[in-house]
Amino acid sequence: MRRLILIMMTVLLLASCKEEVLYSTTPKKTIPEMDIIHSDKSSLTIYGDSTGFSRLFAKIDTLLTCGTGKVNIVHMGGSHLEAGVLTEQLRINLMSMKGDGKYLDGGPGIMFPFIVAKTNTPYGYTSHREGTWTNFKNNKAVPDGQRLGLMGIAVSTTDSKASAGLITRSRLGYSNPHSTFTDLKVLGYSTGSAYPVLSTADSTYVAEKDDEGWMFNLASETDSVSISLGGKGRLTLTGMLGTVDRPGFVVSPVGVN
């Protein structure tokens, strides 16, 4: 009888994995007990339509149980998010929910070369700059026609020797997720014949522009890129989106100091 029940449960689990409608996964990661947290008195109340949350929980269950799918989370806020104070710990906690020592890392998500704008950098990655850049933020007056995009910040250059680089190595230590990506969407716009030239350790890429920016499909996974100015005119960067074809969580902080 026990064997029959085990077989039936396995069949149901596989069917649920295929349909992505699981709701009973318990994270294997140990959650520390704290005196300030009273789990028996805590509850989550969703008023109105809970369809969106149901889809979210189903995707998380499918990812944890079946190892398939991707969960994208965008965390919006202010200066504390630009520095990655809350988001990086949220990212680590989500990626380590299986408790097996392996991270469910779906890629770095939305990034910005904050060092180029001479401001804070999140914990999950860092950046570097060369040449002359001008920066614009949503907490300061910007010239007419200067678009900032989702990140609320932009950097711009006409310097042929200028470059902006990103490295997705965490500043919190070796035990944290080290995200890599195979595709990078450079968000922004340009004037004249200006366009971004993307370089990795072993290759150089150019791409056609679309309504949002330039999409670069890399030959292999990487953790660092450098963007320089090609052509003549002004190149403006409003963000970068790093993705990889791998199941996991993608947590992106969006905030300006």
N, C-alpha and C positions, 0 to 999 in steps of 0.2 A: 504493500500500500504506500509506504514511504517513497519507494522508487517511482511509483506512478505519479505521486504528487510532485516529486522533483522534476520529472519529465514535463509535466503540465506547466509548472512554473517557468521552466526554461523556454518552452514554446511561447508562452505568453510574453516573456521578456523580449525574445527575439522579434515577435510581432510588434511589440510596443516600440522597440528600437527602430523598426522600419517605418512606423507611422509617426514617430516622434511625439508621442502623447504620454510620456511617463510623468508620474507625480509623486513617487514614493521613495526617491533616492535620499539616503542619509549620508552626508559627507563623512568620510573616514578620518578626516583631520581632527585631532583632539582640540577642543575649544577650551581654553583655560577658564577656571572659575574665578570670578571677581566679586568681592563683597558689595560693590556698587551695582551689580547686575542681579536682578531678581527675575529669573526666567519664568518662574511660576506665576508671576504677576504681569508678564509682558505679553502683548498681543499685537497683531497687525490687522487693522481694520481698513478695508477698501470700500469707500463709498461710491455708489454708482456702478458703472460698467467696469468689470474686472477682466474683460477679455484680454487687454494688453498684458496684464500681469500673468494671466494664465499662459499666454504664449511664451512669455519670458521664462516662467518656471519650467515649462515643457522643454524649452531649448536647453536650459541648464541641466535638467535631468537626463536628456538625451546625450549631452556632451559628457557628463560624468559616468553614465552607465554604459553607453555604446561607443564612446570615443569618437563621435561624429558631430559635425556642425560647428558653428561659430557664434559666440555671443558678443555683440558690440555694445559697449557702454560709453557714453560721452558724459563726463562730469563737468558741469559748468559752474563757475564761481568767480572769485576775484584773485587777489595777489597770492593767497595761500595755495591756490591751484597752480599758478604759474610756477611756484617753487616745488610743486609736487608733494606738499606736506601731508595731505589726506589721501590723495589719489594713488600714490605709489603703494601705500600700505593696503589700500583696498585692492589694488591690482595683484599684489603678492598673495593676499588672502584668497582671492578668487582662483588664481592660477594654481594654488596648492591645495585645493579642496579635496582632491582624491587621497591625499595623505600618503602617497607612495614615494615621495621624494622627487617626483618629476613634475615639471610645470606644464600646465595646459596653456601654453603661450601661443596665441593666435596672431602675434605680430605687434609691432609698436603702436600702430594707429596714427592719430594726428600728432604732428610735431611742429616745432618752430625753432629756428636758430637764434635763440634769445641772446646769446653772447654777441651776435652781430648788432643787436639793438641795445647793447650795453645794459642788460638787465638780468634778473634771476633766471636760473636754469633748473628744470625739474630733476628729480633724483634718477629717473629712468634713462636719461641720455644727457649728453653735453654737446657743445658746438664750438666752432672756432671761426675766425674771420681774417681776411686779408683785404687791403685796399680801403677805399672810401665808400661808406654807406650812409644813407639818411634813414632815420627810423620815425615811424608814426604810430600813435596809440589812440585807443578810443577814450582815454581819460584826459586827452589834451586836444586842443583845436587842431584840425587838419585842413590842408588846402582843399578847395573845391575840386571835386572829381577824384580825390584820393580814396580809393576803396580799401577797406581793411580786411574784409572777409570774416569768416566764422571766428577766427582766433582773436579778432579785435586789435590786431597789430600787423604792421607791414614794415619791410625794409626795402630800400630802393637804391640803385646805383647806375651810373653811366661810366664807371671806371673800368677800363679794359683789363686792368690787373686785379680787380676785385674778385673775391671768392668767399663762399659761405659753406661751412662743413658741419655735418652731424655725425655723432658717434653714439650708438645705442648701448654703450656699456654703463651699467648702473654704478652710481657713486656710493651706494650703501654697502657694498661688499660682494665677495665672490658668490655667496649663497643665493643671491637674488636673480630674478630672470634676466637673461641676456638676450634680448630680442634681435632677431635677424629678419630680413625681408628680401623678397625677389622682385617686387614691383614698387615703384615710388611715383606717386602723383605729386608733381610740383605745382602747387596752387599759386596763381598770380596772373600777371599780365605784363605787356611790354609796349613800347612805342618804337617807331622806325622799324629797323630790321633786327632789333635785339631779340635774343632768345637764350635760354639757359643751356649750358653744356654740363652734363653730369659725368663725373669721374669716380671710379672705384679704384681699388688697389691695382687692378690689372686691365681695366677697359675704360673707354670713353664713349658716351652716348649722346645723341641728339634725338629729338622727338617732334612730331607735328603738334601744333597747338589746337586745343578745343575750347569750348566755352569756359571751362574751369581752370585750364592751365595746360600742363604737358605731362603725358603719361610715359614713364620709362619702364620697360620690361627688361630686367637684368638677366644676364646669362647664368648667374648662380646666386645663392644666398649671400648677403653681406650684412655687416653691422655698421658700415660707415660709408659716407659719400661726400663729395665736394661739388659745389655748383659754381660755375664761373660764367662770365658774360661773353656771349658770342654775338657777332654782328655789331651794328651801331645803333644807339638809342638808349632808352631807359628800361631796365629790368626791375620789376617789383615782385617780391615774394610775400605771400600772405599765409603760407603754411606748407606742410608736406604730409602726405598720407602714405605710410609704409605698410604694405600688406604681404602676406605669404600664404600659399596654398597648404594650410595646416589647421586642423581643428584646435579650438581653444578660445580663451577670452581675449578680447581686445578692449583695453581701458584707456580712454583718451581724456586728459585734463584740458580744459579750455578756460583760461583766466589771465588777466593782465594786472600787473603790479602798478 
